[in-house]
């Protein structure tokens, strides 16, 4: 009851709205405390990326092990406080306005999951005893880099284009997968009698199919029969055509997005309806 009264009090709402405007990057032009907070957050994310890279250099890690450990602790505390604040103020967003279900919805949103994965590995490793699990979870620190996407206009443009062209992209990728399965299956039956150890199964042959269709050609698997070589060449030509489809779709999406934003804004007179 006390929480309900406190959460609906004017002062409580003012505080929550103020924090929301500071930490939320999509509330408009950033200035003042909002600008300082966002610049600080981007700086910490950038330093985390540098720390993750330098941590893998044995000589640097041995020399600055304490610095890496202290910076990791500072980063986790900072990201934890930020995550809790975002969970508190997310109800100011109309998509998460419900005090309970709105916060649950935010937790399982794409941004909420990324924010959670930025801090989860640290707390889990405090109780983990398996070193292999600890090493794997340390890899999840790379998710902190995705935090910067919400502050970059370029990433937002990419997201808008992918969302706008998702049906065409799904269709083209599905077509590529179907052709990969068909080509790999045919080559398996052609090459398996000649190379049973290399082309041992259709799933194993699909590795060759990916190399052939993307024209990478690692050389660890290659057909030796005349028909197999012919099919390999056809697969390479077909792959160039198929992989050009999603590239063209994304390129056209970028062109449409840029044209839409550069189009002049037309205003109409409220009295006569003429454009000016």
C-alpha positions in Angstrom: 0.0 0.0 0.0 2.8 2.3 0.9 4.6 1.5 -2.3 1.5 2.2 -4.3 1.0 5.6 -2.7 4.6 6.5 -3.1 4.8 5.4 -6.7 1.8 7.6 -7.6 2.8 10.7 -5.7 3.7 13.7 -7.8 7.2 14.0 -6.4 7.9 10.4 -7.1 6.7 10.8 -10.7 8.8 13.9 -11.2 11.9 12.1 -10.0 11.3 9.1 -12.3 10.5 11.3 -15.3 13.7 13.3 -14.7 15.9 10.2 -14.5 14.1 8.8 -17.6 15.0 11.9 -19.6 18.6 11.7 -18.4 19.4 8.1 -19.2 17.0 7.4 -22.1 18.7 8.3 -25.4 15.5 8.5 -27.5 13.8 11.2 -25.5 15.0 14.0 -27.8 18.1 16.1 -28.2 20.6 15.3 -25.5 22.0 18.2 -23.4 23.0 18.9 -19.8 22.9 15.9 -17.5 21.6 13.7 -20.3 24.6 14.6 -22.5 27.1 14.0 -19.7 25.5 10.7 -18.8 25.5 9.4 -22.3 29.0 10.5 -23.0 30.2 8.8 -19.8 28.4 5.6 -20.7 29.8 5.5 -24.2 33.3 6.2 -22.8 33.0 3.3 -20.3 31.7 1.0 -23.1 34.7 1.9 -25.3 37.1 1.4 -22.5 35.6 -2.0 -21.8 36.2 -2.9 -25.5 39.8 -1.9 -25.1 40.1 -3.8 -21.8 38.6 -7.0 -23.3 41.2 -6.9 -26.2 44.2 -6.0 -24.1 43.3 -8.6 -21.4 44.1 -11.4 -23.9 47.7 -10.2 -24.3 49.7 -12.2 -21.7 52.4 -9.6 -21.1 49.9 -6.7 -20.6 47.6 -8.9 -18.5 50.4 -9.9 -16.2 51.6 -6.3 -15.8 48.2 -4.7 -15.3 46.1 -7.5 -13.8 45.0 -5.5 -10.8 44.0 -2.6 -13.1 41.8 -4.9 -15.3 40.2 -6.4 -12.2 39.4 -3.1 -10.6 38.1 -1.7 -13.9 35.9 -4.7 -14.4 34.4 -4.3 -10.9 33.8 -0.6 -11.5 32.1 -1.3 -14.8 29.9 -4.0 -13.4 28.8 -1.7 -10.5 28.1 1.2 -13.0 26.2 -1.1 -15.4 24.2 -2.6 -12.6 23.1 0.7 -11.2 22.2 1.8 -14.7 20.2 -1.4 -15.4 18.2 -1.0 -12.2 17.5 2.6 -13.0 16.3 1.7 -16.5 14.1 -1.0 -15.1 12.7 1.6 -12.7 12.0 4.3 -15.2 11.0 2.2 -18.2 7.3 2.6 -17.3 7.6 6.2 -18.6 7.8 4.7 -22.0 4.3 4.1 -23.5 5.5 0.6 -24.6 6.2 -0.4 -20.9 3.7 1.8 -19.1 2.3 -1.0 -16.8 4.1 -1.0 -13.5 4.6 -4.9 -13.4 4.0 -6.3 -16.9 5.7 -3.3 -18.5 8.9 -4.0 -16.6 8.7 -7.7 -17.4 8.3 -6.8 -21.0 11.3 -4.6 -20.8 13.4 -7.3 -19.2 12.7 -9.6 -22.2 13.1 -6.9 -24.8 16.2 -6.9 -27.1 17.7 -3.9 -25.2 16.8 -5.4 -21.8 18.5 -8.7 -22.6 21.6 -6.9 -23.8 21.7 -4.8 -20.7 21.3 -7.9 -18.6 24.0 -9.9 -20.4 26.4 -7.0 -19.8 26.4 -7.7 -16.0 25.2 -11.3 -15.6 28.5 -13.1 -16.4 30.3 -11.3 -13.5 27.8 -12.2 -10.9 27.5 -15.8 -12.1 31.3 -16.3 -12.1 31.3 -15.4 -8.4 29.6 -18.7 -7.7 31.0 -20.8 -10.6 33.9 -23.2 -9.8 34.3 -24.7 -13.3 37.1 -22.7 -15.0 35.8 -23.6 -18.5 32.4 -22.1 -17.6 34.1 -19.0 -16.3 36.0 -18.6 -19.6 32.9 -19.0 -21.6 31.0 -16.5 -19.5 33.8 -14.0 -19.8 33.1 -14.0 -23.5 29.7 -12.6 -22.8 31.3 -9.4 -21.8 31.4 -8.6 -25.5 27.7 -7.8 -25.2 28.7 -4.6 -23.6 29.7 -3.4 -27.0 26.1 -3.7 -28.2 25.1 -1.1 -25.7 26.5 1.6 -27.9 24.1 0.8 -30.7 21.3 2.8 -29.1 23.4 5.9 -29.2 24.5 5.6 -32.8 22.4 7.0 -35.6 24.1 4.6 -38.1 23.0 1.6 -36.1 19.4 2.9 -35.9 19.4 3.4 -39.7 20.6 -0.2 -40.2 17.9 -1.4 -37.8 15.2 0.5 -39.6 16.3 -0.9 -43.0 16.4 -4.5 -41.7 13.0 -4.2 -40.1 11.5 -2.6 -43.3 13.0 -5.3 -45.5 12.7 -8.3 -43.2 10.2 -10.2 -45.4 12.4 -9.9 -48.5 15.5 -10.8 -46.5 13.9 -13.9 -44.9 12.7 -15.0 -48.4 16.2 -14.6 -49.9 18.0 -16.3 -47.1 15.5 -19.2 -47.1 16.1 -19.6 -50.9 19.9 -19.7 -50.2 19.5 -22.4 -47.5 17.3 -24.5 -49.8 19.8 -24.3 -52.6 22.6 -25.2 -50.2 20.8 -28.3 -49.1 20.0 -29.3 -52.7 23.6 -28.8 -54.0 25.2 -30.5 -51.0 22.9 -33.5 -51.3 23.7 -33.9 -55.0 27.4 -33.6 -54.5 27.3 -36.0 -51.6 25.9 -38.8 -53.7 28.4 -38.0 -56.5 31.5 -37.7 -54.4 30.8 -40.2 -51.5 31.8 -43.3 -53.5 35.2 -41.7 -54.4 35.8 -40.0 -51.1 33.8 -41.7 -48.4 36.0 -40.3 -45.5 35.7 -36.6 -46.7 32.2 -36.5 -48.1 30.9 -38.8 -45.3 27.4 -37.4 -45.0 25.2 -34.6 -46.3 25.8 -32.4 -43.2 29.5 -32.8 -43.7 29.1 -32.0 -47.4 27.2 -28.8 -46.5 30.5 -27.4 -45.2 31.9 -27.8 -48.7 28.6 -26.3 -50.0 29.1 -23.2 -48.0 32.7 -22.8 -49.2 31.7 -23.3 -52.8 28.6 -21.0 -52.8 30.5 -18.2 -51.0 33.6 -18.9 -53.3 35.8 -19.1 -50.2 37.4 -22.4 -51.1 39.4 -23.4 -48.0 40.6 -26.5 -49.9 40.0 -29.0 -47.1 37.1 -30.5 -49.1 37.0 -30.5 -52.9 35.4 -32.8 -55.5 37.7 -35.0 -57.6 35.2 -36.6 -60.0 34.5 -34.8 -63.3 30.8 -34.5 -62.4 31.6 -33.3 -59.0 34.0 -30.6 -60.3 31.3 -29.5 -62.8 28.7 -29.3 -59.9 31.2 -27.4 -57.8 31.7 -24.8 -60.5 28.0 -24.4 -61.0 27.6 -24.1 -57.2 30.1 -21.2 -57.2 28.3 -19.4 -60.0 24.9 -20.0 -58.4 26.3 -18.8 -55.0 27.4 -15.5 -56.5 23.9 -14.9 -57.8 22.1 -16.0 -54.7 24.2 -14.0 -52.2 23.8 -10.9 -54.3 20.0 -11.0 -53.5 20.2 -9.9 -49.8 22.9 -7.4 -50.7 20.7 -5.8 -53.3 17.7 -5.8 -51.0 19.7 -4.0 -48.2 21.2 -1.6 -50.6 17.8 -0.6 -52.0 16.5 -0.3 -48.4 19.3 2.2 -47.6 18.5 4.2 -50.8 14.8 4.4 -49.9 15.6 5.4 -46.3 18.0 8.1 -47.4 15.6 9.5 -50.0 12.7 9.5 -47.4 14.8 11.5 -45.0 16.1 13.9 -47.6 12.7 14.6 -49.1 11.6 18.2 -48.5 8.9 18.6 -45.8 5.7 19.9 -47.3 3.4 22.2 -45.3 -0.3 22.9 -46.1 -2.2 26.1 -45.4 -4.8 25.3 -42.7 -7.3 27.6 -44.6 -6.9 26.9 -48.3 -5.0 23.6 -48.2 -2.3 24.7 -50.6 1.2 23.4 -50.1 4.0 25.8 -49.3 
